[in-house]
Amino acid sequence: MKGGILEVFLDSAKGIRRTNLIGKPKYYVIVECGIQHFKSKIAKGDHHKVTWNEKLTFELSMSECQKLTHLRLRIMDKELFANDTGFVGEAQVFLEDTLNEGNEKGFIEVTPKPYNVVLDDESFKGEIKIGLKFIPNTFIREEGRGVIVMESVYDETIWKKLVDFCKMSWWRLSFYGRKLNPSEYKRL
């Protein structure tokens, strides 16, 4: 199946709202991309600066790439004495321009930049910093027992052929440059 890969680099957040009064906050992010959801690792820290430094990968079919409009990031705080979590805020990243440019150029990477965190009452408090990377025209196929193997169109570029040629040349040089045994002299 042909599609694309969207990598979301979840960098950090600063100035976000603190929801619990007792204990140190434990922040995590739920990233929603279309129908796919990922939960980040829990980052301990204060509301002034939280760092995740985590990469989340979304595999998108061609139809998902065409329908996808935004990425939703919900920042949550794991409560100290309860099983439920506290909603800190959310951010939306519009992806239409990024996906279109990635399709045109064959690859796009957006360095981490801050996005405003929106609270329940539609006000802003803090920012979350994320980066994006989109690789279109990737073939996703199933092999074996449900294992997904991704094969990119870029594997057969001139760079891959050049690297293969260099590997072959080094192998030949190492074979011809080695010392011959006396028994191998007779064969020459």
N, C-alpha and C positions, 0 to 999 in steps of 0.2 A: 504494500500500500504506500502511496506517495503522500508526503506531508511535510512537516517541518518540526524543528526543535526550538523551543523557547526556553532559554536559561534565565532564571531570575536570581541575581546576586543580592541577597539580603544583607546589607552592610550594617547599619546602625540606626538608632533613633535618639533624638535629644529633645528635652523640654516637654516631654509628654506628661499626661496627667497620672497622678498616683492614686490608685483606687483603694488600697488597703491601708489601714491606720497602724496596724501592729505588724512587725516583722519586715523583712527585706523583700521588696517586690521581685517576682519571678515572671518576667515577660516572655511571651512567645507570640508568633504571628501565624495566622491562618491565611494562606495565599490561595485565592480562587481564580482559576483561569478557565473560563467556560464551565464545563461540568466537572472538571478536575479540581481537587482540593489537596493541599499539602499543609502539614503543620511543621513549623520550624522547631529547632531545639529551644530549650528554656535557657534564657540568659538572665543571670543574676546581675543586679546593678541597681543604681538609683534612677530616678526619673530624669535626672539631668543628662545622663549619657548611658545608653544601653548598646552593647555590641553583640551581634549574632555572627557575622562573618560566615555566612552559609549560602550554598548554591542549591537551588531547587530546579529540577528539569521537568518540563512539560513536553510530552510528545503529542503533536497535533496532526490530525488528518487534514487533507486539503480543504474539505468543507468547513472544518473548525477554524482553519486559518482565515477563510473568507468571511465567516460569521463573527469571529471574535472582535469585540470592540474595546474591551477594557480588562484590566487586571485589578482585582480587589484585594486589599491587604487589611486584615482586621487584627489589631494589636490587642492581646488579651493579657490579663494578669492572673496567675494562679493564686487563689486565695489560701490563706494560711490554715484556717480551721474549717473549711468547707470543701466539698467535692466540686462545686460549680466554680466558674471562673468569672472574673470581673472584666467587663468590656472597657477598654481604655480609649479606643478611637479607631478610625479606619481611614484609608487613603485609596483613591482610585487613580490608576495610570491608564490613560487612553493609548491604545496600541495600533490604531489604524495606520498612522503615518510610519511607525516603526516597521510594521509588517510589509507595507507597500514598498518602502525603500529597501528593505531586506530582499524582497522578491526581485526588485529591479537590479540591485547590485550583486546579488548572490550570497550576501552575508552582511550583517550589521551588528555592531556592538556599541552600546550606549554606556558610557562611563557612569558610575554611581552619582546620582544627583538627588537632592532633597525634594520631597513631596509633602504638602501640608497634611496634618492629621486632623480629621473632622470628628467632633464629639457628637453626642446624641442630640444636642440642641442646635446643631448645624454651625456651631462656632469652631474656630481653629485653636488648637493648643499643641504646639510642638511640630516636629517633622520627622519623617522616616526617609532614610537614604537607601535607594536601590539602584542597581545597574541591570541592564538587559542585554541579551545576546540572542539573535534569531538566525537560524540556519535553515533556509528553505530548500525545497527539492531534495528531501531526504527520503530514502526508501526504507520503510519499516516492514519487515517480514517476520513471519513466525517460523521457527525451526524447532524440531524436537518436541519436548514436552512443555509447550507453552512459554518457552524462553523467547524473549523478543530480542532480535539482533538488529541493530541499526547499521545501515550501510549508506554512507553519504555519496552524493554525486561527485564530490570533490576528491574522492579517493583515486579517480582515474585522470587526474590533471597532469600537466606536464611536470609538476614538482614531484609527484609520486613516481613518475617514470624516471626522472632524474635521480631520485634517491635510490630506486631499484638498480639503475645503471651503476651508480657509485658503489653500492654494496657488491655488485657482481665484479666490478673492477678491482676492489680491494681483495675479494676472495681470490681472484686470479693472481694478483700480485703476491699474496701470501703463499699461494701454491707454488708459483714459479720461483719465488725468492728463497724457498727453504733449501737446506742442505741435502744433497742426494746421498744415498747409501751406496756403497761400492757395488751392490747387486743391481742397482738401477742404472749404473754406467753402462752395463752390458746391453741394456735394452736400447740405448741411444745409438 
